[in-house]
Structures are given as C-alpha cells and as structure tokens.
Amino acid sequence: MVIMGRIFGSFGVLGWIKVHPYTEYVESLLDYPVWWLDQGDGKWLEIKVVECHVHTKIVIARLDGCVDRTEAILLRDTQIAIPRSHLPLLSDGAKNSYYWSDLINLKVVNLKGEELGKVIGLIETGANDVLQVENSKGEQKDKKLIPFIHQVIVKVDSEKITVDWGLDY
C-alpha cells in the first residue's frame, strides 16, 4: 500500500471528510474511485469514494457509508492508501523517477557518511522539489531543507539517499 493522504476532519453535516493529500498534485487522489483506510495492525478497509473534489489545497470527499458528521469525525487521523499496483508506472522505468511516498522515512547521509536525518516530507517550489529532513538528537530536533536536484542528490536506493551536503548547511 502507498499512503496517499490523511483524513484531518469533517466538512459539513452530511458525512463529508477533509483530506490532506501527500501526493505531488492535490487532484491525484481524484483518479481513484476506491480508497483503502488504515484500520491499524496492517489491516486496510476498502471503501468506495462516492464524490470528491479539490477545495483549495485539500480534497473534500464523501465515502460510501459515511452519512453524517459524527461518522466523518470518527475517521479523523486515518491514513488513506492505494495499492502500489494501482499506481501508474513511472516514465519509461526511469531510474531517476520516484514516487514521493517512496522517499518518506528514508535515511539521508552525506558523502562523508554522516547521517543528516530522515525524510519527513517534500516541498514543491516550482523550480525544484525540496526534501524536508529531520534529525532528532535527544530532545532537540534539527530540520534541514535539501534541494532535490542532481547537483546535490548523489544516489537514491531503497534504504537511503546520499547527498552532497554538509552537516552545517
């Protein structure tokens, strides 16, 4: 399963939900008529999307069986996923193409082998994407923004991202 977003609240009184998408394009969630909701312990509930649309930078949706505000509120903080097999193939199997969700939680290390932290998110700036990297040191959290460009990103594999980036940047 690929996590595509998170339900963060209800919308109105008729069971609509508000979704924060984790996708590069907000409208990407609209392509899937069925979503899988995280039930915990690795269990997923397949549910039909009755209606959905983009509302500024979020998605508003009505799910089958969710008919009032009370039911919508119960879904708050639920992760939404799609089976990987339902995602479109990356362009011509390009080795430098990635789904953002594949980068989340990867360890980031520099050329000296120093660990900079883990990817906690990505930002689309228009010019290029930017990795949000967080390194927890005790109670202190250090956050870095690292451009996702070929001059900085040396290698991406299933366990880590190697970057040409210093600890003090």
Order of alpha helices (4+ residues) and beta strands (2+ residues): beta-beta-beta-beta-beta-alpha-beta-alpha-beta-beta-beta-beta-beta-beta
